[in-house]
Amino acid sequence: DLSRQDINIDNAPMRDNLLDITQRAGVKVEWVDNNSGCQETCGRVPTQQLKQDCPEGLCYDEQLVTALQQRLKQPVQADQFLVLHMNGSHGPAYYQRYPKQYEVFKPACNTNEINTCNQETLNNVYDNTVVYSDSVLNGLIETLKQQKNVNTAMIYLSDHGESLGEKGLYLHGTPYAIAPKEQTHIQMLMWANADFYQQHGVQNTCLQNMANQPDISQDNLFHTVLGGLNVKTQVYNAQLDLFNACSQGKA
């Protein structure tokens, strides 16, 4: 629940996170991981590590679509909050993030030593990861569209961007105060079915217009998910809930 301005790396691990709060409220929470783990974020909820199920320890993100399909076949009596942790465009092994049929930009940098690649091939391999992530997200949305008579929504949010040699920087992790926009200007998108929009009284055009607002950030995720799940808690801030901001009468 802590904003970027308020975060304290020492006491943050002592606080309940979004998964803890929603699980305590009676929501069925699960973390499905196709990356390097959750850094203890999912330590108190059911988890599955997909990498253990794939040859050579590497799963493409489309395995998350399969995982979602499997879970939606299981009958549940409660709301569900499923976190799908993607590999996405995580470097430096960009060339390992997508199947070869998604290598639409060529030539591509096919090595972990990305500083040895020229700018064109490095840009190409990164763009190929975006093409593949786009396909995976489409697969998730198409799967959710098949759910009938249920309120369904998906939020996709990156944790960071990537530097591809601009100003001599690569990958991510530069301190925020001096980090370039390539590492801090990230993707966020949302999809929901008509039942969700109707239940929450959310105006789709309002959410679309919000894409042009510069102050939307990761700080909104915590409160928007709580609002989408109708979870009531004292740490909820309606002003940071994007659904609330676009509800009828406020948009």
KAMO-V90997 format. One record per residue. N is the residue number from 1. RES is the residue in one small letter. OMEGA is omega in whole degrees, -180 to 180 (none if undefined). Layout:
n->N res->RES omega->OMEGA
n->N res->RES omega->OMEGA
This chain:
n->1 res->d omega->-177
n->2 res->l omega->178
n->3 res->s omega->178
n->4 res->r omega->-180
n->5 res->q omega->-173
n->6 res->d omega->-174
n->7 res->i omega->176
n->8 res->n omega->-171
n->9 res->i omega->-179
n->10 res->d omega->-176
n->11 res->n omega->180
n->12 res->a omega->180
n->13 res->p omega->180
n->14 res->m omega->-177
n->15 res->r omega->171
n->16 res->d omega->176
n->17 res->n omega->-176
n->18 res->l omega->-180
n->19 res->l omega->179
n->20 res->d omega->-175
n->21 res->i omega->-179
n->22 res->t omega->178
n->23 res->q omega->179
n->24 res->r omega->180
n->25 res->a omega->177
n->26 res->g omega->178
n->27 res->v omega->176
n->28 res->k omega->-175
n->29 res->v omega->175
n->30 res->e omega->177
n->31 res->w omega->177
n->32 res->v omega->-168
n->33 res->d omega->171
n->34 res->n omega->-180
n->35 res->n omega->-174
n->36 res->s omega->179
n->37 res->g omega->-172
n->38 res->c omega->180
n->39 res->q omega->177
n->40 res->e omega->178
n->41 res->t omega->-176
n->42 res->c omega->-173
n->43 res->g omega->-176
n->44 res->r omega->178
n->45 res->v omega->178
n->46 res->p omega->-178
n->47 res->t omega->172
n->48 res->q omega->178
n->49 res->q omega->-176
n->50 res->l omega->-176
n->51 res->k omega->179
n->52 res->q omega->-175
n->53 res->d omega->-172
n->54 res->c omega->179
n->55 res->p omega->177
n->56 res->e omega->176
n->57 res->g omega->-178
n->58 res->l omega->175
n->59 res->c omega->170
n->60 res->y omega->-173
n->61 res->d omega->178
n->62 res->e omega->175
n->63 res->q omega->178
n->64 res->l omega->176
n->65 res->v omega->177
n->66 res->t omega->179
n->67 res->a omega->178
n->68 res->l omega->180
n->69 res->q omega->180
n->70 res->q omega->-178
n->71 res->r omega->-180
n->72 res->l omega->176
n->73 res->k omega->-177
n->74 res->q omega->179
n->75 res->p omega->178
n->76 res->v omega->-179
n->77 res->q omega->-177
n->78 res->a omega->172
n->79 res->d omega->-180
n->80 res->q omega->174
n->81 res->f omega->-176
n->82 res->l omega->178
n->83 res->v omega->178
n->84 res->l omega->-175
n->85 res->h omega->-174
n->86 res->m omega->166
n->87 res->n omega->176
n->88 res->g omega->-177
n->89 res->s omega->-176
n->90 res->h omega->-180
n->91 res->g omega->4
n->92 res->p omega->-176
n->93 res->a omega->-179
n->94 res->y omega->-175
n->95 res->y omega->178
n->96 res->q omega->-175
n->97 res->r omega->-177
n->98 res->y omega->174
n->99 res->p omega->-174
n->100 res->k omega->-178
n->101 res->q omega->178
n->102 res->y omega->178
n->103 res->e omega->-176
n->104 res->v omega->177
n->105 res->f omega->-176
n->106 res->k omega->-6
n->107 res->p omega->-177
n->108 res->a omega->178
n->109 res->c omega->-175
n->110 res->n omega->178
n->111 res->t omega->174
n->112 res->n omega->-178
n->113 res->e omega->-171
n->114 res->i omega->179
n->115 res->n omega->178
n->116 res->t omega->-179
n->117 res->c omega->174
n->118 res->n omega->-172
n->119 res->q omega->-178
n->120 res->e omega->-177
n->121 res->t omega->178
n->122 res->l omega->176
n->123 res->n omega->-178
n->124 res->n omega->-178
n->125 res->v omega->178
n->126 res->y omega->180
n->127 res->d omega->176
n->128 res->n omega->177
n->129 res->t omega->179
n->130 res->v omega->176
n->131 res->v omega->-179
n->132 res->y omega->178
n->133 res->s omega->178
n->134 res->d omega->178
n->135 res->s omega->179
n->136 res->v omega->179
n->137 res->l omega->177
n->138 res->n omega->178
n->139 res->g omega->177
n->140 res->l omega->-179
n->141 res->i omega->180
n->142 res->e omega->176
n->143 res->t omega->-180
n->144 res->l omega->179
n->145 res->k omega->-178
n->146 res->q omega->180
n->147 res->q omega->-176
n->148 res->k omega->175
n->149 res->n omega->178
n->150 res->v omega->177
n->151 res->n omega->-173
n->152 res->t omega->178
n->153 res->a omega->176
n->154 res->m omega->173
n->155 res->i omega->176
n->156 res->y omega->-177
n->157 res->l omega->176
n->158 res->s omega->176
n->159 res->d omega->179
n->160 res->h omega->172
n->161 res->g omega->-178
n->162 res->e omega->172
n->163 res->s omega->-178
n->164 res->l omega->177
n->165 res->g omega->177
n->166 res->e omega->-179
n->167 res->k omega->179
n->168 res->g omega->-178
n->169 res->l omega->177
n->170 res->y omega->176
n->171 res->l omega->-173
n->172 res->h omega->176
n->173 res->g omega->176
n->174 res->t omega->179
n->175 res->p omega->-171
n->176 res->y omega->-176
n->177 res->a omega->-178
n->178 res->i omega->-178
n->179 res->a omega->177
n->180 res->p omega->-177
n->181 res->k omega->179
n->182 res->e omega->180
n->183 res->q omega->-174
n->184 res->t omega->178
n->185 res->h omega->-168
n->186 res->i omega->-179
n->187 res->q omega->170
n->188 res->m omega->177
n->189 res->l omega->-177
n->190 res->m omega->173
n->191 res->w omega->175
n->192 res->a omega->178
n->193 res->n omega->-175
n->194 res->a omega->180
n->195 res->d omega->179
n->196 res->f omega->179
n->197 res->y omega->-178
n->198 res->q omega->-178
n->199 res->q omega->-176
n->200 res->h omega->-180
n->201 res->g omega->-176
n->202 res->v omega->178
n->203 res->q omega->-176
n->204 res->n omega->-179
n->205 res->t omega->178
n->206 res->c omega->179
n->207 res->l omega->179
n->208 res->q omega->179
n->209 res->n omega->-179
n->210 res->m omega->-179
n->211 res->a omega->-179
n->212 res->n omega->-179
n->213 res->q omega->-174
n->214 res->p omega->-174
n->215 res->d omega->174
n->216 res->i omega->-175
n->217 res->s omega->176
n->218 res->q omega->179
n->219 res->d omega->-178
n->220 res->n omega->-172
n->221 res->l omega->-176
n->222 res->f omega->-173
n->223 res->h omega->178
n->224 res->t omega->178
n->225 res->v omega->177
n->226 res->l omega->178
n->227 res->g omega->180
n->228 res->g omega->179
n->229 res->l omega->-179
n->230 res->n omega->178
n->231 res->v omega->-180
n->232 res->k omega->179
n->233 res->t omega->-178
n->234 res->q omega->-178
n->235 res->v omega->178
n->236 res->y omega->178
n->237 res->n omega->-177
n->238 res->a omega->-179
n->239 res->q omega->179
n->240 res->l omega->178
n->241 res->d omega->-177
n->242 res->l omega->177
n->243 res->f omega->180
n->244 res->n omega->-180
n->245 res->a omega->-178
n->246 res->c omega->178
n->247 res->s omega->-177
n->248 res->q omega->-178
n->249 res->g omega->-180
n->250 res->k omega->-177
n->251 res->a omega->none
